[in-house]
Amino acid sequence: MKNPRIMLFGGGTGGHVLPLVAVARAVKKIAPEAKIYFVGPEEFPLDSLREEGVIVKKIISAGKLRRYFSWFYVWELIKLPFAFLQSFFIVLSVNPDVVLGKGSYGSVWPVVAAEMLFKKIIIHESDTVPGLANRFLSFLTDDIAVSFEETKKFFPGKNVYIVGNPVRLKYLGLTKEQAQKILNLPINESIPSLRPQTRYTIFISGGSQGAQKINRIILESLDDLLKKYFVIWSTGSANYELVKHSMSDSINLKVMPFLNERELAAAYTLCDLAIGRAGAGTIFELAAFAKPAILIPLERNGGDQPVNARAYAQAEAAIILKESDLNLKNLLAKIESALNQSGKLSRNAKKFAKIDAAEELAKILLNL
C-alpha cells in the first residue's frame, strides 16, 4: 500500500504509550512513507512519540475506572460523550487505513469510533489477563495481538497473534563504558567499590510513577544494601525529592527520579540484578536485556501483575517477592538467591524475550 495512514490508540500510562514508540519505529523502518498518528489522552508525556514523527491528536481523558469509590466517576461520565465526539471526528478527518488499540481507557472511544467508520482494527494486550478495555474492544475486531501465550485462551474464535510486548531497543547494544558515561558514573577502574569482581550492581525501579512501598523499604534497607552492592535507584518523579532528602550521599549509590530511554538502557546494561514491578513492559525489557530479576508485583483485586510475574517466574527467568512479604530480611535473602542463580535466570530471560515484537506488530498492521 502506498503512503499508508496508521493510527495508534492508547495512553494513560507509560506501559500503554512506550510500546507504541517501538511500533512507530518499526513501521517507519518497513514503510518510511507511512503517516502515523496517535490518539489518546496526555496523562503520560507523549514527547517520545512526537520525536518519532508521530502526529499526536489529544483527546480529553474520560472513562478511567478506579478500583475504589470516588466522586470523580460523575466527572468521568460527564466527559465521556466529549471524548467520543473528539475521537470520532479525528478518525473521520484522518481516514486511516488501519488502527491499533493498545488497551486502557484511552483507547476505548477511538476504537469504537474506528469501528463505526468501518476501519480495519487490531488490538494489542500487554498482560497475561486482558484488561476491561480490551475485553470490551475484542467484540469489535477479529484481530488481536498478545504478549503472553497464556492470553490466547481469553479470545476464542479470534485471529490471535502471539508477538510479545514491543520494547524500545535503540540502545540495546551499549557497552558498560558507554552506559557509565550516560549515567555519569566513574569508570570501574577509578573506584575500587565499583569493580564488578568485588561488588554487584543492582538496579531498582518502581516504574514511571514510582512505587511507594518499594521505595520505603529500599530507603529503610539502604545502609545494608550499600555495604555489599552498588545501587542504581529510579524512585519515580513523585517520590524523588522525599527520597533524596531522607538519605545520605554514598559513592555506591546513584539515585534518579525517572530514566529516559537511553538512561534506562544504561541501567540495564550495568546491572547484575534488577528489582521492580511486574508490568508487561518491565518484564519484556528485562527479557530483552537478559537480566536476572526479582519481581515485586503490585497486589490489588483484579490486578494483572501477580499473574504476569507467575508466567515469567515459571519460565525460570525471575524470582517473585510478594509485596506483603517485602521487608529487609526477605529482600536481602531474595537478592542473594537471585545472584547465586543469575546465570540460569539470564539464559532463561533471553529465551523468553521476543525481540521482534514491534516489527511483527508493524508487519501485521501493514498487511491489514
Secondary structure, DSSP 4 states (H G I P E B T S, - for coil): --S-EEEEE--SSHHHHHHHHHHHHHHHHH-TT-EEEEEE--SS--HHHHTTT-EEEE-----PPPSS--THHHHHHHHHHHHHHHHHHHHHHH--SEEEE-SSHHHHHHHHHHHHTT-EEEEEE-SSS--HHHHHHGGG-SEEEESSGGGGGGSTTSEEEE-------TTTT--HHHHHHHTTPPPGGG-GGG-TTT-EEEEEE--SS--HHHHHHHHHHHHHHHHHEEEEEE--TTTHHHHHTTS---TTEEEES---HHHHHHHHHH-SEEEE---HHHHHHHHHTT--EEE-PPP-TT-SHHHHHHHHHHTTSEEE--GGG-SHHHHHHHHHHHHHTHHHHHHHHHHH--TTHHHHHHHHHHH-
